[in-house]
Amino acid sequence: MNDSVDIEAIRAEALRKLGRNIVNFSKIEAAFKYLLSVSQLDGTGKTISAQLRRNETRLRKQTLGKLVQEFNKNILGDASQSEPTPDFSEAGISLSFKVTYDNTDFLKVEKRKLASIVAERNKLIHQNLAFLDTSSVEDYHNLITLLDEQNPRLLAQLEELRGMIEFLRESLGAFKDLSKSPDFL
């Protein structure tokens, strides 16, 4: 009787922590989708909202790995690289969100951290859980240890992405306020 109670308690704890980490992976994925959907918009007032909807639709079913690849390619960058200027044949607006680093070694480390998050998620889902012996207390203990070690990395990545989103929102709000100001024109 005690063995079944022990395994039920440990199973419940493992499943709670698994759920916590999966929610954090999902939040990371949602943050990438948001940043990528708004990171490169240009056109007129009428076309930008349609472009944003197309971006959201395109990104909706992307895997975490594909999102990270696109994020690394389109948002993270080397500060020494210049961006081409959009060519407008009529009045328009362009919004580009980039996170650039002066130190290319640091940029490489950041990109590796993102790739590591993808690898951890894939390993958890496709290997660790696939081979979990649900009748083994030891397997559940090992899973709990893995999840507890993984979670701080997920929280740190999530916090970094939240900071980027907050910066973007504050910048857009400041631009909106400035454009309404009598000092703007």
Secondary structure, 3 states (H helix, E strand, C coil): CHHHHHHHHHHHHHHHHHHHHHHHHHHHHHHHHHHHHHCEEEECHHHHHHHHHHHHHHHHCCCHHHHHHHHHHHCEEECCCCCCCCCCCCCCEEEECCEEECCHHHHHHHHHHHHHHHHHHHHHHHHHCCCCCCCCHHHHHHHHHHHHHHHHHHHHHHHHHHHHHHHHHHHHHHHHHHHHCCCCC
